């Protein structure tokens, strides 16, 4: 991958930082495209002199995307949102990237979507993610689409959110306790992205035009995941299952408020399991999945009553 220039849209975000690091480790040059590129300047230290570039880009604007892909040999789209204009970001943004990559003569495009993406989904997030997959594939037929389950890592807003609630509340409500997840480590997602870009020296990218669902090695229910986090942080808690009608009403009535624990759309998404169906995408891409317990202690320690000096259970 030496001297290959890869533009990573959303490269300064949670998943982006891991994808950028993984690409830099291969010797590729990386152009981080984000609305506020300064937020990713800390990544300069991850590569050699001149190996990392930064550019301001808004994927909802075709001209902005075209500038970000000028001279690039590959593109990665990591941009996603749960709020605002989902169609503009997930659908039009994906179309702009696919079209600009084709016009720039890029050899590969990797589009990161989500398990459950489906134009017919009842959730706005799922339906726009599904339409986005179709849009990027129409504009760049060789695009590789990755559909991860819930992504976890040190900076996530998933495991950390539950850990904070467990550390703070005397009684912890559990919404949709039977809903299933297959959490995937963010570094594994990054390795999958790099693999999906293919070998630039090879005759053909074996992953081009394909869709892969990727998840970790374990499936958790929402209730089991909360219990696991409590054990990992040394907390003895009482968990109370919240009835679906109550949780649904709460999401509908308060989900639009800033900082609300759950939006109505997220509630709808919880009605379906986020687990890999069919072939194991990580295996197909040559990535060995990382168990949650193998890495989570490195940051969950801060949620223990006395930090790293806490007893194993308390």
N, C-alpha and C positions, 0 to 999 in steps of 0.2 A: 504493500500500500504506500510505499515511500513516494513522496511527491504527489500523490493523489490529493486533489482538493475537494473536500466534502463540505457542503453547506448544511449546517444543522439548524433548522428552524425550531426555536424554543430551546436552544442550547444552554441558556443560562438558568433554566429551571431545575426542578428536582431530578427528573430523569435525565435531563440534558447534560448536567454536570458529569454523570457517569458515562453517558455515550461519548462525550467529548474526550474524557480521559482514556476510554478504551480505544478510540480512534487514534489519539496521539501516541498511544503505546505501540501501535502498528507502524508508526512512521508517517502516517497521513498528515497532510496539512488540513486544518479545520477552520472553517469560517462560521463563527457563531452569529446567527441572525436572530435578533430579538427586538421588541419594541423599545426596550431600554438596555442596550448592550453593555452599558457600564456595570450593570448588576452581575455580569459574568467576568469582569476583569480579573477576579481572583484565579481564574483558570489559566492565566498567562504562565503561571509558575509550573503548570503541569506538563508543558512541552518545551522544546528547544527554542532558541532565538528565531523569531519569524515563523514559527510553526502554527501559531494561532492568530487568527484575524477576527475582527469584530465589525459588524455592520448593523445599522438600524433598519428594521424591516417590519412591515405590517402585512400579514398574509392575506388580509381582506382587500388589499390593493395590488392589482396585477403588476403595475409598474414597479412597485417596491420589491416584489418577489423576483421579478426579472433582473433587477440590479443585484440582488443578493446571490443570484445563480450565475452571473456573468463569469465565464471562465472556469466554472466548477465542473468536476467530472462525475459527481454524484450528489444526491440530496436526501436528507432525512427530515421527516415531518413529525415533530413531537408535540405540536401545539394542540391543546384541548382546554375546554372550559365547562363549568357547570352553570355559569350565569351569563347574562348578557345575550347578545345575538348569536345563538348557537349555530344557526344556519350559515351566517357569514363566516364564522370561524371554521366549523367542521366540514362544511360542504364547499362553499365558494373558495375558502382558503386552500383546501385540498386540490380543487380544480386548478387554481392559479399555480400551485407548485408543480403539478403534473404537466401543465401546458408549458410553463417556463423551462422546466427541466428538459422537455422534448425539444424546445426551440434552441436551448443551449447545447444540445448534443450530449447530455449526460448519459453515462453508461448504466446507471442504476438509480432507483428511487426506493426508499423504504418508508412506508407510511404506518405509523403506530396508531392503531385504533383501540378497540376494547372488546372483550368477550361480551356478547349480547348485542353487538352492533347489528342493526336490522332496520331497513327503511320502514318496516311495518310495526316496529316496536311501539308499545303504548307510551314509553317515556320519550321525552323530547331529546334527551341525551342519546339514548340508543338509536332513535330514528335518524338523527342528523349524523351520527357516527356511521351508520349504515349507508346513508346517502353519500357521505364523504368518501367511503371506500369505492363506491361506484364511480364517483366523479374523478378521482385520481386515476383509477384503472382505465377510464375512457380516454383521459388525456395522455396517459403514459401507460400503455398496455403491459409493459414489463415491470410495473411497480410490484414490489413485494409488500404484502400487508401482514402486520403482526397484530394479533389480538391478545393482549395480556389480561390475566385476571387482576385482582387488586394488587397493586405494587407496594411493597414495603421497603423501608430503609431508614437510616438514621434521621433523615430530614422529612419523613413522610407525614401526611395528615390523616393517617389511618390508624396504625398501631399506637402512635403517640397520642392521638386523641382519646382512645380508649384508656390508655395508661394514665393519662391526666385525670380522667373522670374517676377511675378506680382509686387513684391516690387522694382525690378530693372529697368524694361523696361517701357518706356513711352507708347508704343503700344505693346500689347501682341498678338503674332500669335497663333492661335488655329489650331492644326492638327487633322483631323478627328473629327470635332465637334459633329457629330451625333453618334459616337461610344459609346456604353453603358458599364458601369461598375457597379458592386455591391460591393463597398468597404467593407471589413470586418476588424474589429478591431483586432490587433495582439493578444491581451489577450484572445479574443474569440476563435481564432485559437488554442491557447495554451490549453484552456479548452476543446476544441474538441479533441485534441490529447490525453489528459489525459483520457477523457471519452472513446475514442476508444481503449485504452489499456485494458479496461474491468476490472471487479472485479476479482482479483487473487484468492479470496476465493470462487467465484461462480463456479458452475459446468461447465459452458461454456461461452465464450465471445460472447455475442449476436452480436457484430459488426465484428467478424472475417470473413474474406473473402469478405467483402462488400466495395463498393465504394460510397463515399458521396461527393456531391458538396456542398460547403458552401459559403455563402455570407452574407453581412450585411442586415439591414432592409430596405435600400433605394437603388434605382437604379438611377444613374446619367448619363447624357450624358457628353461627354468631355467638351462641351461648358458650360453646367450647372454647372459642378464641378468647372471650372475656375471662374465662376461668384460667386459661393458660397465662394470660398477661398478669392476672392477680398472683398466680404462683411465682412467675418469673420476677415479680417486683416485691415479693415477700409480703403480700397483703392478704389478710383474711377478710373477705367481704360477703355481704348478703346481696345476692342478685335476684331481682324481681322481674319476671317476664311481663312486659307491657302488652295488654290486649291489642290486637290488630285494629279494632275500631278506634280505640283511643289514640294509638300512634298515628293512624291515618288522618284523624281529625286534627291532631296537633301539627302534623306536617302541612296540612291544607291551610290552617288558620294562622300559623306563625312562620311557616317556611320561607315566606317572602322577606322576612325581617333580616337586616344585616346581622351576621353572626349566629343565625339560627342553627341549631344542631342538625337539622335535616330539612331539605326542601321537599315539596310534593313530588317533584320528578325523581329525586333520590329514593323516596318511599316506593314509588312505582318500580324502580329498578330492583329494589330488594325483593320483589315478588318472584324474581327468577334467580336461579343459582348461577354464580360466576365461576364455573368450573369448566375445564377442558372437555370437549366432546370429540370423540373420534381420535385421530392420530395425535401422538405426543409431539407438539411442535418443537420443544426444546431439543428433544432427542434427534429430530430430523435436522436441526441446525447445528448439532454437535455440541450442545451446551449441557453441562451437568448441573442440575438444579441444586440450590443451596437451601437446606432446612432453616426454618425460622429460628430454632433454638441455637443454631451454629453461630449466628451473628448478632442476634437481638440483645444479648446481655451487654454488649459493648456500649449501647446507649440507654437501654432501659434501666440501668443502674441508677440513673438520676431520679427515678420515680420511687426508689426505696425510701423508707422513713429516715434512714441515716446514710443515704447514698451507698457508696461502695463498702462502707464500714458496717452495714446492716447485717443482721442475722439472716440466715437463709429463709426464715419464715417469721412473720411478726404481725 
